[in-house]
Amino acid sequence: MFHIIKEKTGATDADWSDWHWQLANSIRDLAGLAGILGNDFRKENIEKVAARFPIQITPFYLSLAASSFSDDPVIMQCTPQTAELDDCVGIPDPFHEQEASPVPRLVHRYYDRALFMACGCCAVHCRHCMRKRVWDECLPAPMDDELTPCVSYLENHPEVREVLISGGDPLTLEDDDIERIISAFASVKSVEMIRIGSRTLVALPQRYTDRLCEILGNAGKAVWIAAHFNHPQELSSEAGEAVLRLMAHGVPVVNQTVLLKGINDDADTLSALFTGLLKLRIKPYYLFHGDPVNGTTCFRTGIAKGVEIMGELRSRISGMALPAFAIDLPEGGGKVRLEPNSYVGESTNGRPIYLKHDGSSVEYW
């Protein structure tokens, strides 16, 4: 789809490589989407979905689709589906982030970690997004008087050693804003590490300019990127080049994948994704079951499916490529890692028995 998307958007090579151009020319309505893909998205029910949960797709991300069909794994992640409005289970904020916010923009749910909401904008509106509730707010970059109380809180809570900068997508902000935010948190003596959660390696790899990588690498504290690749089609050469630039400045990358029904919920797809990530020098970190967020539960597979897939993956790929499968408990309960049960019982002589990767059992002594 690359040549089709590039031609229909009228992009020059210079345009396509410019992250500002990508954001400025993002698809934000059904008419624009239909004009590029040739599909008729302008149906009454789809229009209702787009009105409730708006569209935002960079041309680059759309170009990763292998076809314009509605069941393409890239198309499914970024275009409206009627099932998003048929959600009787999900709630807007199941993790009570707002209740765990001691000062505006800062969320403190875990003992040694805090989350900072840098902005509300994204390069792509993923239809499975856990913060779908804030899509229409478009929170701007923080002013200094918003950063100050966050820094003061952290200085008074030295147990917080890691700050996760999230959003929206913080790397859609301008360099000066990113540098300001990182410098503020790096100034807190007890903060040892800054993690940036971003989908830009997938949807906007052009963002990783030399200047941005220099800012991240010279923060004075360890900066990590937590990327969000969900499917092998998203493993672009542009993403690989961006990772190399990050690594040249001492910035490592991990990945968090969401298990998505009909998109990546099989061992073949995830095996290709996780081993492909390692080729790009990205460490698979988490595989999350879908959260009970309003407008997203149509993507959930059920926990048993995830455990089953993890059991298959353990026999196929190395531990380096294997992420932790986890759920995030509602009501701020935190993450729980889930593993296939390999313990069978005990032998007659009291030795524990475990399942091997091929399904047979063996005693351990």
Secondary structure as UniProt FT lines:
FT   HELIX           2..9
FT   HELIX           13..16
FT   HELIX           19..24
FT   HELIX           30..37
FT   HELIX           44..52
FT   HELIX           59..63
FT   TURN            70..71
FT   HELIX           73..78
FT   HELIX           82..85
FT   TURN            94..95
FT   TURN            97..100
FT   TURN            104..105
FT   STRAND          106..110
FT   TURN            111..112
FT   STRAND          113..117
FT   TURN            127..128
FT   TURN            130..131
FT   HELIX           132..134
FT   TURN            135..137
FT   HELIX           144..155
FT   TURN            158..159
FT   STRAND          162..166
FT   HELIX           170..172
FT   HELIX           175..186
FT   TURN            189..190
FT   STRAND          193..197
FT   HELIX           200..203
FT   HELIX           205..207
FT   HELIX           210..217
FT   STRAND          222..227
FT   HELIX           232..234
FT   HELIX           237..248
FT   TURN            249..250
FT   STRAND          253..258
FT   TURN            261..264
FT   HELIX           267..279
FT   TURN            280..281
FT   STRAND          283..288
FT   TURN            294..296
FT   HELIX           297..299
FT   HELIX           303..314
FT   TURN            315..316
FT   HELIX           319..321
FT   STRAND          324..329
FT   TURN            330..333
FT   STRAND          334..338
FT   STRAND          343..346
FT   TURN            348..349
FT   STRAND          352..355
FT   TURN            357..358
FT   STRAND          361..363
//
